[in-house]
Amino acid sequence: MWGLGNRGFGWSLAPLLMGVSWVMVNHRSPWASGLIVVGVGIIVLEIIGSLVFYFRPISLTTLLIILIPGAVGLTLVGKHL
């Protein structure tokens, strides 16, 4: 329903649209630029919040094969710092 439901982005766009329209009227206002930044931040947070991660089950051997080279690499990088 116009993006105003539980999972919609309708209300999230309001600060962004108000900030853009404010910039069109008064392009030197720092408050308008701040409102745009806040609007974009809200949209990014909503997108990140709606992500769902699924991890497939893997064996311990496969997990160790994946993690050991990364741990060795981080150790070598840390050693040379």
C-alpha positions as CSV (number, residue, x, y, z in Angstrom):
1,M,0.0,0.0,0.0
2,W,2.2,2.8,-1.4
3,G,5.1,1.4,0.6
4,L,3.7,2.3,3.9
5,G,3.2,-1.2,5.3
6,N,5.5,-3.2,7.6
7,R,8.1,-3.8,4.9
8,G,7.7,-0.7,2.8
9,F,10.1,2.1,2.1
10,G,7.5,4.8,1.8
11,W,8.2,6.7,5.0
12,S,12.0,6.2,4.5
13,L,11.9,8.3,1.3
14,A,10.2,11.3,3.0
15,P,13.4,12.9,4.5
16,L,15.3,12.3,1.2
17,L,12.6,13.9,-0.9
18,M,12.2,16.8,1.5
19,G,16.0,17.4,1.5
20,V,16.1,17.3,-2.3
21,S,13.3,19.7,-2.6
22,W,14.9,22.0,0.0
23,V,18.1,22.0,-2.0
24,M,16.2,23.0,-5.1
25,V,14.8,26.0,-3.3
26,N,17.9,27.0,-1.3
27,H,21.1,25.2,-2.5
28,R,23.4,26.8,0.1
29,S,21.5,25.4,3.2
30,P,23.6,22.9,5.2
31,W,20.5,21.6,6.8
32,A,19.1,20.5,3.4
33,S,22.3,18.6,2.7
34,G,22.2,17.0,6.1
35,L,18.6,16.0,5.5
36,I,19.7,14.3,2.3
37,V,22.5,12.5,4.1
38,V,20.1,11.3,6.8
39,G,17.5,10.2,4.2
40,V,20.2,8.1,2.3
41,G,21.4,6.7,5.6
42,I,17.9,5.6,6.5
43,I,17.4,3.9,3.2
44,V,20.8,2.1,3.4
45,L,20.0,0.9,7.0
46,E,16.6,-0.3,5.8
47,I,18.2,-2.3,3.0
48,I,20.8,-3.8,5.3
49,G,18.1,-4.6,7.9
50,S,16.0,-6.5,5.3
51,L,18.8,-8.8,4.2
52,V,18.4,-12.4,5.2
53,F,21.5,-14.7,5.4
54,Y,21.4,-18.4,5.0
55,F,24.4,-20.6,5.7
56,R,24.6,-24.0,4.3
57,P,25.9,-26.7,6.6
58,I,29.4,-27.8,5.8
59,S,31.8,-30.3,7.3
60,L,34.5,-29.4,9.8
61,T,37.2,-30.4,7.3
62,T,35.8,-27.9,4.7
63,L,35.6,-25.2,7.3
64,L,39.2,-25.7,8.3
65,I,40.3,-25.7,4.7
66,I,38.6,-22.3,4.4
67,L,39.7,-20.7,7.6
68,I,43.3,-21.9,8.0
69,P,44.8,-20.0,5.0
70,G,43.0,-16.8,6.1
71,A,44.4,-17.2,9.7
72,V,47.9,-17.8,8.4
73,G,47.7,-14.8,6.1
74,L,46.5,-12.5,8.9
75,T,49.2,-13.8,11.1
76,L,51.9,-13.0,8.5
77,V,50.4,-9.6,7.9
78,G,50.3,-8.9,11.6
79,K,53.9,-10.1,12.0
80,H,55.2,-7.7,9.4
81,L,53.4,-4.7,10.9
